[in-house]
Amino acid sequence: MAVILADVFGSPNIGVYCFCNENVAIVPPGLTNRKMNQFAETLGVDVCKTTVGGSTLVGALVTGNSKVILVPHIIQEYELERIREFSKVAVVDSLWTALGNVVLANDFGAVMHPESPDEIVKALNSKLGVKAVKAKIGALPFVGALGIATNRGAILSPSTVEEERSVVQGALNVGVELSTTNGGVPFVKSGILANSKGAVVGPLTRGAELMQVSRALGV
């Protein structure tokens, strides 16, 4: 288990550009082989290099767990086939395309935007095989952007209140800690790519934040 610092295209917002579960990391084209090898070694995964809907913002568009990766309807067929080489995939036919920003999931459960359309609700319950609950984090609905969850633990924005924390903890069945990333950014997911085997964090992340990531996610 390890935690490393890394950027994507010079940006510390690695969670906006990348997605990972226990088996695969999806990264945008343009990353060097050296960086992809670092991700693969740290996270213990295979690496799939593709855009989603022609966009490099993979982490904002994709969600899921180790069973299935959920992708928006804007995905192109060649992108879909590329991901299928590494994982089961399900297309969510919803007008909401930024799935990574509105869903927080692991292998035990999922939390979603309170106004999530039926297509997202059904995909979480049937495709991921988990019970999904609606909640906010810090009174904001973008739960996927404000948290990061693995099968070992979860980190939420420091603005999270106790009732919200309890809901997320119960839904995901893991311990929940509060922290920022990248030197005080409350949108936790933007600065972390993690699973139960390791974590990659944005290079602006401070020592205290690194300690919190390590403790909360057990890496």
Buried (B, 14 or more C-beta within 10 A) or exposed (E): EBBBEBBBEEEBBBBBBBBBBBBBBBBBEEBEEEBBEBBBEBBBBBBBBBBBBEBBBBBBBBBBBBBBBBBBEEBEEEBBEBBEEBBEBBBBEBEBBBBBBBBBBBBBBBBBBEEBBEBBBBBBEEBBEBEBBBBBBBEBBBBBBBBBBBBBBBBBBBBBEEEBBEBBBEBBBBBBBBBBBBEEBBBBBBBBBBBBBBBBBBBBBEEEBBEBBBBBBBB
